[in-house]
Amino acid sequence: MAQESPAPDTFDVSSGAQPSLLYRILFFLLLSGPPKFRFRDPSESLGSVIDWAVALQVIVWGVAGCWLLLDRSYDFDNDAVKRPRWSSLQILIFIFILLLALSVCFSEAPALSAFKVYQLAVTVAFVMRFTRRFGVEQTLNNLFVGCGILTLADIAAALLMPSLVFVQTELGGIRFRGDLIAQTGSVSIIGLILLLTIKSDLPWKKLITWGAIFGGVLVFSLMRTSYIILLVVLLLAAFRRPAIPLLRKAAILILLVVPFVADLLITALNAERKAEDVLTLSGRIGLWTHLLQTTLDRGPWLGLGYFAASRIYAPEFNADLGTAHSAFLEVYVGGGLVTLIVFLLIWILVGWQVLKLYLSRPGKTGFAIVALFCAALFLNGIGGELQAESSGFCFWCVVMSVIFLPFESVSSTPAATSSAEIGPLHAQET
């Protein structure tokens, strides 16, 4: 039987331009954070204590910011065909960053809050420029390469410097979490999603190799959230059957096998992690309740300072915690209810466009965006950061893909092409 050929994507997702080596390096460094390499007392950030790792962070993010300001290798003003006007989504993102910047005025550690807002602004601006200039396809390809490198770095650290990536579980075992290099559960699930979608046409040897790398790291990460993400993505693929033969076959096969091995898998997982922690999200519910109440008491409308507030009040609940362990709670605690509403509107607009894309039975790139949105939602909901971390970087890649994907399809589609062929993401720009 002849192999079923994948259907082409609804959209033209490549601008034809290739990113330079420096662009690729900056993409990877911002995706990776860069790595922390050492444990640090959260209170040291409040006092602006600078060590070599902090100096590395400042240099990397400083170079990225300067590059965005000084790079004139591409003239957007002459790109009349590709350049969209500002959409409502872009305006909301701009307002969101401004509101977080306002939180610096209310922060007990203004230097930390200012740096975190700066990181966020640079991340958003860089991903926007990268996607606008090189296209959605290049953005997702570089996201795949970056997650692949970080996953391999976690594996290398496990062999050479295990203290950087292993932590003790609640039951006294050892967990491959990758805290000081890259969160193993995050980079492996993002890489696996991209492998099953935009990279599904790789030669079989490379597919099997990368599948074993991402799948193995995902299993040993013991990250239950990533397991749920994979299950959700497979269910979405099985229900809508996107035009990706490899993903459809993998989804059907895995979903048929899971019921027969579910009990064994759950037993093995419970041997390493406390089952009862699922009900409290590993203590997050208590932390979130404490932070919510504190913010309601001290600064419900405009917050208490982005990231600085959680590093002050989270240790009151648990001395080992230094963040809100949720991007949504971090935004609320740092920027207040006004900022949180804008942030939720961004998610709602992106989610609506992603839903329309999913219902169109998309090809490789389209379904990759759908699956990455699911991953970003779960990862940022229970512990990710919107900057200097793979989960947040993944979210902004999805946002920029949603913004520029329909415009790319319009700019590259002949005038005779019907609106049905252009696809569901075509929307009026403001």
GIQUI-V746017 format. One record per residue. N is the residue number from 1. RES is the residue in one small letter. PHI is phi as a letter, one per 40 degrees, with the letter a starting at -180 (999 if undefined). OMEGA is omega in whole degrees, 0 to 359 (* if undefined). Layout:
N_RES_PHI_OMEGA ; N_RES_PHI_OMEGA
This chain:
1_m_999_181 ; 2_a_c_181 ; 3_q_c_180 ; 4_e_c_181 ; 5_s_c_182 ; 6_p_c_176 ; 7_a_c_180 ; 8_p_c_178 ; 9_d_c_176 ; 10_t_c_188 ; 11_f_b_166 ; 12_d_c_189 ; 13_v_b_181 ; 14_s_b_179 ; 15_s_c_183 ; 16_g_g_179 ; 17_a_c_179 ; 18_q_b_179 ; 19_p_c_176 ; 20_s_c_179 ; 21_l_c_181 ; 22_l_c_176 ; 23_y_c_180 ; 24_r_c_180 ; 25_i_c_179 ; 26_l_c_177 ; 27_f_d_181 ; 28_f_c_182 ; 29_l_c_179 ; 30_l_c_175 ; 31_l_c_185 ; 32_s_c_177 ; 33_g_h_349 ; 34_p_c_183 ; 35_p_d_183 ; 36_k_c_175 ; 37_f_g_179 ; 38_r_a_175 ; 39_f_c_185 ; 40_r_b_176 ; 41_d_c_182 ; 42_p_d_181 ; 43_s_c_180 ; 44_e_c_177 ; 45_s_c_180 ; 46_l_c_180 ; 47_g_c_179 ; 48_s_f_176 ; 49_v_c_185 ; 50_i_b_172 ; 51_d_b_185 ; 52_w_c_180 ; 53_a_c_176 ; 54_v_c_178 ; 55_a_c_177 ; 56_l_c_178 ; 57_q_d_182 ; 58_v_c_181 ; 59_i_c_183 ; 60_v_c_182 ; 61_w_c_175 ; 62_g_c_178 ; 63_v_c_180 ; 64_a_c_178 ; 65_g_c_178 ; 66_c_c_179 ; 67_w_c_179 ; 68_l_c_182 ; 69_l_c_190 ; 70_l_b_183 ; 71_d_c_178 ; 72_r_b_181 ; 73_s_c_182 ; 74_y_b_184 ; 75_d_c_181 ; 76_f_c_183 ; 77_d_c_178 ; 78_n_c_182 ; 79_d_c_187 ; 80_a_c_183 ; 81_v_c_188 ; 82_k_c_190 ; 83_r_c_176 ; 84_p_c_171 ; 85_r_c_180 ; 86_w_c_178 ; 87_s_c_178 ; 88_s_c_179 ; 89_l_c_178 ; 90_q_c_178 ; 91_i_c_178 ; 92_l_c_179 ; 93_i_c_179 ; 94_f_c_178 ; 95_i_c_180 ; 96_f_d_181 ; 97_i_c_178 ; 98_l_c_180 ; 99_l_c_176 ; 100_l_c_177 ; 101_a_c_177 ; 102_l_c_181 ; 103_s_c_177 ; 104_v_d_182 ; 105_c_c_182 ; 106_f_b_186 ; 107_s_c_174 ; 108_e_c_175 ; 109_a_b_187 ; 110_p_c_180 ; 111_a_c_179 ; 112_l_c_180 ; 113_s_c_180 ; 114_a_c_180 ; 115_f_c_179 ; 116_k_c_177 ; 117_v_c_177 ; 118_y_c_177 ; 119_q_d_180 ; 120_l_c_180 ; 121_a_c_179 ; 122_v_c_179 ; 123_t_d_182 ; 124_v_c_182 ; 125_a_c_181 ; 126_f_c_180 ; 127_v_c_178 ; 128_m_c_180 ; 129_r_c_182 ; 130_f_c_182 ; 131_t_c_180 ; 132_r_c_185 ; 133_r_c_188 ; 134_f_b_176 ; 135_g_g_181 ; 136_v_c_183 ; 137_e_c_179 ; 138_q_c_178 ; 139_t_c_181 ; 140_l_c_177 ; 141_n_c_179 ; 142_n_c_174 ; 143_l_c_177 ; 144_f_c_180 ; 145_v_c_180 ; 146_g_c_178 ; 147_c_c_177 ; 148_g_c_179 ; 149_i_c_180 ; 150_l_c_177 ; 151_t_c_177 ; 152_l_c_178 ; 153_a_c_176 ; 154_d_c_179 ; 155_i_c_179 ; 156_a_c_179 ; 157_a_c_179 ; 158_a_c_180 ; 159_l_c_188 ; 160_l_b_182 ; 161_m_b_188 ; 162_p_d_181 ; 163_s_c_180 ; 164_l_c_189 ; 165_v_b_181 ; 166_f_b_174 ; 167_v_b_179 ; 168_q_c_178 ; 169_t_c_179 ; 170_e_c_182 ; 171_l_c_176 ; 172_g_g_178 ; 173_g_c_181 ; 174_i_b_181 ; 175_r_b_180 ; 176_f_c_188 ; 177_r_b_175 ; 178_g_g_187 ; 179_d_d_189 ; 180_l_c_175 ; 181_i_b_176 ; 182_a_a_180 ; 183_q_d_186 ; 184_t_c_181 ; 185_g_c_182 ; 186_s_c_185 ; 187_v_c_181 ; 188_s_c_181 ; 189_i_c_177 ; 190_i_c_178 ; 191_g_c_180 ; 192_l_c_177 ; 193_i_c_181 ; 194_l_c_177 ; 195_l_c_182 ; 196_l_c_182 ; 197_t_b_186 ; 198_i_c_180 ; 199_k_b_184 ; 200_s_c_179 ; 201_d_c_175 ; 202_l_c_174 ; 203_p_d_187 ; 204_w_d_181 ; 205_k_c_179 ; 206_k_c_177 ; 207_l_c_181 ; 208_i_c_181 ; 209_t_c_180 ; 210_w_c_177 ; 211_g_c_178 ; 212_a_c_181 ; 213_i_c_182 ; 214_f_c_181 ; 215_g_c_180 ; 216_g_c_179 ; 217_v_c_179 ; 218_l_c_180 ; 219_v_c_184 ; 220_f_c_176 ; 221_s_c_183 ; 222_l_f_180 ; 223_m_c_185 ; 224_r_c_178 ; 225_t_c_180 ; 226_s_c_176 ; 227_y_c_179 ; 228_i_c_179 ; 229_i_d_180 ; 230_l_c_179 ; 231_l_c_180 ; 232_v_c_180 ; 233_v_c_179 ; 234_l_c_177 ; 235_l_c_177 ; 236_l_c_179 ; 237_a_c_181 ; 238_a_c_183 ; 239_f_c_186 ; 240_r_c_179 ; 241_r_f_179 ; 242_p_c_183 ; 243_a_c_179 ; 244_i_b_185 ; 245_p_d_182 ; 246_l_c_181 ; 247_l_c_181 ; 248_r_c_181 ; 249_k_c_179 ; 250_a_c_180 ; 251_a_c_181 ; 252_i_c_182 ; 253_l_c_183 ; 254_i_c_181 ; 255_l_c_176 ; 256_l_c_183 ; 257_v_c_186 ; 258_v_d_182 ; 259_p_d_182 ; 260_f_c_182 ; 261_v_b_184 ; 262_a_d_182 ; 263_d_c_179 ; 264_l_c_181 ; 265_l_c_180 ; 266_i_c_178 ; 267_t_c_179 ; 268_a_c_180 ; 269_l_c_180 ; 270_n_c_177 ; 271_a_c_182 ; 272_e_b_183 ; 273_r_b_183 ; 274_k_c_180 ; 275_a_c_183 ; 276_e_c_179 ; 277_d_c_178 ; 278_v_c_183 ; 279_l_c_180 ; 280_t_b_184 ; 281_l_f_179 ; 282_s_f_177 ; 283_g_g_184 ; 284_r_c_183 ; 285_i_c_177 ; 286_g_c_178 ; 287_l_c_182 ; 288_w_c_178 ; 289_t_c_179 ; 290_h_c_182 ; 291_l_c_177 ; 292_l_c_181 ; 293_q_c_179 ; 294_t_c_180 ; 295_t_c_177 ; 296_l_d_182 ; 297_d_c_192 ; 298_r_b_182 ; 299_g_a_188 ; 300_p_c_188 ; 301_w_c_184 ; 302_l_b_172 ; 303_g_g_187 ; 304_l_b_180 ; 305_g_h_184 ; 306_y_d_181 ; 307_f_g_181 ; 308_a_c_183 ; 309_a_c_181 ; 310_s_c_179 ; 311_r_c_175 ; 312_i_c_190 ; 313_y_c_177 ; 314_a_c_177 ; 315_p_c_175 ; 316_e_c_178 ; 317_f_c_179 ; 318_n_a_186 ; 319_a_c_182 ; 320_d_c_183 ; 321_l_c_179 ; 322_g_b_176 ; 323_t_b_180 ; 324_a_c_180 ; 325_h_f_173 ; 326_s_a_179 ; 327_a_c_181 ; 328_f_c_178 ; 329_l_c_179 ; 330_e_c_178 ; 331_v_c_181 ; 332_y_c_181 ; 333_v_c_183 ; 334_g_c_187 ; 335_g_b_177 ; 336_g_g_185 ; 337_l_c_181 ; 338_v_c_180 ; 339_t_c_179 ; 340_l_c_179 ; 341_i_c_178 ; 342_v_c_180 ; 343_f_c_179 ; 344_l_c_177 ; 345_l_c_176 ; 346_i_c_179 ; 347_w_c_181 ; 348_i_c_179 ; 349_l_c_179 ; 350_v_c_180 ; 351_g_c_179 ; 352_w_c_178 ; 353_q_c_178 ; 354_v_c_178 ; 355_l_c_178 ; 356_k_c_178 ; 357_l_c_180 ; 358_y_c_181 ; 359_l_c_179 ; 360_s_c_185 ; 361_r_f_188 ; 362_p_c_173 ; 363_g_c_188 ; 364_k_c_184 ; 365_t_c_181 ; 366_g_c_181 ; 367_f_c_175 ; 368_a_d_179 ; 369_i_c_178 ; 370_v_c_183 ; 371_a_c_179 ; 372_l_c_175 ; 373_f_c_177 ; 374_c_c_179 ; 375_a_c_181 ; 376_a_c_181 ; 377_l_c_181 ; 378_f_c_185 ; 379_l_c_179 ; 380_n_c_180 ; 381_g_c_186 ; 382_i_b_176 ; 383_g_i_183 ; 384_g_c_174 ; 385_e_b_182 ; 386_l_c_179 ; 387_q_a_175 ; 388_a_f_180 ; 389_e_a_186 ; 390_s_c_182 ; 391_s_c_178 ; 392_g_c_179 ; 393_f_c_177 ; 394_c_c_180 ; 395_f_c_182 ; 396_w_c_173 ; 397_c_c_177 ; 398_v_c_181 ; 399_v_d_182 ; 400_m_c_175 ; 401_s_c_178 ; 402_v_c_181 ; 403_i_c_189 ; 404_f_c_182 ; 405_l_c_180 ; 406_p_c_181 ; 407_f_c_176 ; 408_e_c_181 ; 409_s_c_180 ; 410_v_c_185 ; 411_s_c_184 ; 412_s_b_182 ; 413_t_b_178 ; 414_p_d_184 ; 415_a_c_182 ; 416_a_c_182 ; 417_t_c_182 ; 418_s_c_180 ; 419_s_c_178 ; 420_a_c_180 ; 421_e_c_180 ; 422_i_c_174 ; 423_g_h_188 ; 424_p_c_184 ; 425_l_c_180 ; 426_h_c_181 ; 427_a_b_178 ; 428_q_c_175 ; 429_e_c_180 ; 430_t_c_*
